[in-house]
């Protein structure tokens, strides 16, 4: 299992980069916070989660600030946006939330016969609607005149063009919806803020609770630690320019078809 946790090199952003990680209590989200905090380019990292994570207490850099957000609760998103607006623009927003299963209440479908309205609604709420509402309230906070990036974790299985196996209907569809929402936001964003970039990001298969029940068939060397996935995606973000706006990129920098 690859395990790489270097300080993020983010020289394409302005010095004193201000970052927000939504979903900082998850595996990849927590790794984003840790990697950003060790980067000399970063000035502050807002670690936002539904419950207090004490990320600031564990942080040795003094850069991490704990914040509360619930992507299923729009008023909490709006409240965080107002809190951050008073402190200055953001350079980087990473939404690291998602759901694939939840005990017996939500399991990836193997057939259309297993489709269920509540499971579909739950998948769309967490994987598409929540991140879209984060974009609604936070895209306006991206800095003007300098490179800035809004990125949300999607999944390769959300690619319609790449779907060869079927199954996992609600997860695939909700991630495809996320990709479309971000692409549509990106088109509007460039008109308002020409130096800003909005993208979907695929971290690969990461060793977290989300993938745990489905790791048996992962090829050797393709199950990543959260630290490796976060570092790789930050390197991808570092290489993005405005021509990437609206794109869908994997952990290795390859563009994924929609």
C-alpha positions as CSV (number, residue, x, y, z in Angstrom):
1,X,0.0,0.0,0.0
2,X,1.6,3.3,-1.1
3,X,2.2,5.6,1.9
4,X,3.5,9.1,1.1
5,X,3.0,12.1,3.3
6,X,5.2,15.0,2.2
7,X,4.5,18.7,2.8
8,X,2.5,20.0,-0.1
9,X,4.3,22.2,-2.6
10,X,1.8,24.8,-3.7
11,X,4.0,27.5,-5.3
12,X,1.4,28.2,-8.0
13,X,-0.8,29.9,-5.4
14,X,-0.1,33.2,-3.6
15,X,2.0,33.0,-0.5
16,X,0.1,32.6,2.8
17,X,-2.5,30.4,1.1
18,X,-5.8,30.2,2.9
19,X,-7.4,26.8,2.6
20,X,-10.7,25.2,3.7
21,X,-11.2,21.4,4.0
22,X,-14.8,20.3,4.2
23,X,-15.1,16.8,5.7
24,X,-11.9,17.1,7.8
25,X,-13.0,14.2,10.1
26,X,-12.8,11.7,7.2
27,X,-9.7,9.8,6.1
28,X,-8.8,11.9,3.1
29,X,-10.1,15.1,4.6
30,X,-7.9,14.7,7.7
31,X,-4.9,13.9,5.5
32,X,-5.6,17.0,3.4
33,X,-5.5,19.1,6.6
34,X,-2.2,17.5,7.8
35,X,-0.5,17.9,4.4
36,X,-1.6,21.5,4.1
37,X,-0.5,22.4,7.6
38,X,3.0,21.2,6.8
39,X,3.3,23.3,3.6
40,X,5.4,26.5,3.9
41,X,3.1,28.1,1.3
42,X,0.0,27.7,3.5
43,X,-0.9,30.4,6.0
44,X,-4.1,28.9,7.5
45,X,-6.2,25.7,7.2
46,X,-9.8,25.7,8.2
47,X,-10.8,22.2,9.1
48,X,-14.5,21.9,8.8
49,X,-16.6,18.9,10.0
50,X,-20.0,18.0,11.4
51,X,-18.5,17.4,14.8
52,X,-15.5,18.9,16.5
53,X,-12.3,17.0,15.5
54,X,-9.7,18.7,17.6
55,X,-7.5,19.0,14.5
56,X,-6.2,22.3,15.8
57,X,-5.2,20.7,19.1
58,X,-3.3,17.9,17.3
59,X,-1.7,20.4,14.9
60,X,1.9,21.5,15.6
61,X,2.1,24.3,13.0
62,X,-0.5,26.6,14.6
63,X,-2.2,26.9,11.2
64,X,-5.3,24.8,11.7
65,X,-8.6,26.2,12.9
66,X,-11.5,23.9,13.7
67,X,-14.9,24.8,12.2
68,X,-18.3,23.3,12.1
69,X,-20.2,22.4,9.0
70,X,-22.9,19.9,8.1
71,X,-23.3,19.5,4.3
72,X,-26.8,18.2,4.9
73,X,-27.8,21.4,6.7
74,X,-27.6,24.5,4.4
75,X,-27.8,27.0,7.3
76,X,-24.6,25.6,8.7
77,X,-22.9,26.0,5.4
78,X,-24.1,29.6,5.1
79,X,-23.0,30.4,8.6
80,X,-19.5,29.1,7.9
81,X,-19.3,31.1,4.7
82,X,-20.2,34.3,6.6
83,X,-17.6,33.5,9.3
84,X,-14.9,33.0,6.7
85,X,-16.0,36.0,4.6
86,X,-15.1,38.2,7.5
87,X,-11.6,36.8,7.7
88,X,-10.6,37.2,4.0
89,X,-10.8,35.3,0.7
90,X,-9.9,31.7,0.2
91,X,-7.3,30.3,-2.2
92,X,-8.3,26.6,-1.9
93,X,-11.5,24.8,-1.0
94,X,-11.5,21.0,-0.9
95,X,-14.7,19.1,-0.3
96,X,-13.8,15.6,1.0
97,X,-17.2,14.2,1.8
98,X,-19.0,11.2,0.4
99,X,-21.1,8.1,1.1
100,X,-21.1,4.6,-0.4
101,X,-22.7,2.5,2.3
102,X,-24.4,2.8,5.7
103,X,-25.0,-0.5,7.3
104,X,-28.2,-2.1,6.1
105,X,-29.7,1.3,5.2
106,X,-27.5,1.8,2.2
107,X,-25.5,-0.7,0.2
108,X,-24.2,-0.5,-3.4
109,X,-26.7,-2.1,-5.8
110,X,-25.8,-5.1,-7.9
111,X,-29.0,-4.9,-10.0
112,X,-31.7,-2.5,-10.9
113,X,-34.0,-4.7,-8.9
114,X,-32.3,-3.3,-5.8
115,X,-33.0,0.3,-6.5
116,X,-34.7,2.0,-3.6
117,X,-35.9,5.6,-3.3
118,X,-34.5,6.3,0.1
119,X,-31.0,4.9,-0.8
120,X,-31.0,7.0,-4.0
121,X,-32.0,10.1,-2.1
122,X,-29.3,9.5,0.6
123,X,-26.6,9.1,-2.0
124,X,-27.6,12.2,-3.9
125,X,-28.0,14.2,-0.7
126,X,-24.4,13.5,0.5
127,X,-22.6,13.0,-2.8
128,X,-24.1,15.7,-4.9
129,X,-26.5,18.1,-3.2
130,X,-24.2,18.8,-0.1
131,X,-21.1,19.6,-2.2
132,X,-23.3,21.7,-4.5
133,X,-24.5,23.8,-1.6
134,X,-21.0,24.2,-0.4
135,X,-20.1,25.6,-3.9
136,X,-23.2,27.9,-3.7
137,X,-22.0,29.6,-0.6
138,X,-18.2,29.4,-1.0
139,X,-17.3,30.0,-4.7
140,X,-17.8,33.7,-4.1
141,X,-15.2,33.6,-1.4
142,X,-12.4,32.5,-3.8
143,X,-9.7,35.2,-4.1
144,X,-9.7,37.4,-7.2
145,X,-6.7,38.1,-9.3
146,X,-4.7,35.1,-8.1
147,X,-5.0,31.3,-8.8
148,X,-7.7,29.7,-6.6
149,X,-9.2,26.2,-6.7
150,X,-12.5,24.7,-5.6
151,X,-12.3,20.9,-5.8
152,X,-14.6,18.1,-4.6
153,X,-13.9,14.4,-4.3
154,X,-15.7,12.5,-7.0
155,X,-15.0,8.9,-8.2
156,X,-14.0,7.3,-11.4
157,X,-17.2,5.1,-11.2
158,X,-19.1,8.4,-11.7
159,X,-17.8,8.6,-15.3
160,X,-20.6,7.6,-17.6
161,X,-18.2,7.0,-20.5
162,X,-16.0,4.8,-18.3
163,X,-18.9,2.6,-17.0
164,X,-18.2,-0.9,-18.2
165,X,-19.3,-3.0,-15.3
166,X,-22.7,-1.6,-14.2
167,X,-24.0,-1.9,-10.7
168,X,-23.6,0.6,-7.8
169,X,-26.4,2.6,-9.4
170,X,-27.0,5.2,-6.8
171,X,-23.3,5.9,-6.1
172,X,-22.4,6.1,-9.8
173,X,-25.4,8.4,-10.5
174,X,-24.8,10.7,-7.6
175,X,-21.1,11.1,-8.4
176,X,-22.1,11.8,-12.1
177,X,-24.5,14.4,-10.8
178,X,-21.7,16.0,-8.8
179,X,-19.5,16.1,-11.8
180,X,-22.3,17.9,-13.8
181,X,-23.0,20.3,-11.0
182,X,-19.3,21.3,-10.7
183,X,-18.9,21.6,-14.5
184,X,-21.9,23.9,-14.6
185,X,-20.6,26.0,-11.6
186,X,-17.2,26.2,-13.4
187,X,-18.8,27.8,-16.5
188,X,-20.3,30.5,-14.4
189,X,-17.3,30.9,-12.1
190,X,-14.9,31.8,-14.9
191,X,-17.2,34.7,-15.9
192,X,-17.1,36.1,-12.3
193,X,-13.5,35.2,-11.4
194,X,-11.2,34.4,-14.4
195,X,-8.3,33.1,-12.3
196,X,-10.5,30.6,-10.4
197,X,-10.7,26.9,-11.1
198,X,-13.5,24.4,-10.2
199,X,-12.8,20.7,-10.7
200,X,-13.8,17.1,-9.7
201,X,-11.1,15.0,-8.2
202,X,-10.7,11.2,-8.0
203,X,-8.5,10.0,-5.2
204,X,-8.3,6.4,-6.3
205,X,-9.3,3.6,-3.9
206,X,-8.3,4.8,-0.5
207,X,-8.0,2.7,2.7
208,X,-10.9,4.3,4.6
209,X,-14.2,3.2,6.0
210,X,-15.9,4.0,2.7
211,X,-13.9,1.4,0.8
212,X,-13.3,-1.1,3.6
213,X,-16.0,-3.7,2.6
214,X,-14.9,-3.6,-1.0
215,X,-11.1,-3.9,-0.8
216,X,-10.7,-7.6,-1.6
217,X,-10.6,-7.1,-5.4
218,X,-8.4,-4.0,-5.4
219,X,-5.2,-4.8,-7.5
220,X,-2.0,-4.9,-5.6
221,X,-0.5,-1.4,-5.2
222,X,-3.8,0.3,-5.9
223,X,-5.1,0.6,-2.4
224,X,-3.8,4.0,-1.2
225,X,-3.3,5.4,2.2
226,X,-5.2,8.6,2.9
227,X,-1.9,10.4,3.2
228,X,-0.8,9.2,-0.3
229,X,-4.1,10.2,-1.9
230,X,-4.1,13.6,-0.3
231,X,-0.5,14.3,-1.3
232,X,-1.2,13.2,-4.9
233,X,-4.3,15.3,-5.2
234,X,-2.5,18.4,-3.9
235,X,0.1,17.8,-6.5
236,X,-2.6,17.6,-9.1
237,X,-4.2,20.9,-7.8
238,X,-0.7,22.5,-7.9
239,X,-0.4,21.8,-11.6
240,X,-3.9,23.0,-12.6
241,X,-4.3,26.2,-14.6
242,X,-7.4,27.9,-15.9
243,X,-7.6,25.6,-18.9
244,X,-8.5,22.8,-16.4
245,X,-11.6,24.6,-15.2
246,X,-14.6,22.3,-15.2
247,X,-12.5,19.2,-15.6
248,X,-12.4,15.8,-13.8
249,X,-8.9,14.6,-12.7
250,X,-7.5,11.5,-11.1
251,X,-4.9,11.2,-8.4
252,X,-2.2,10.7,-11.1
253,X,-3.1,13.9,-13.0
254,X,-4.9,12.1,-15.8
255,X,-8.1,13.6,-17.0
256,X,-11.2,11.3,-16.7
257,X,-13.9,11.4,-19.3
258,X,-17.4,12.4,-18.1
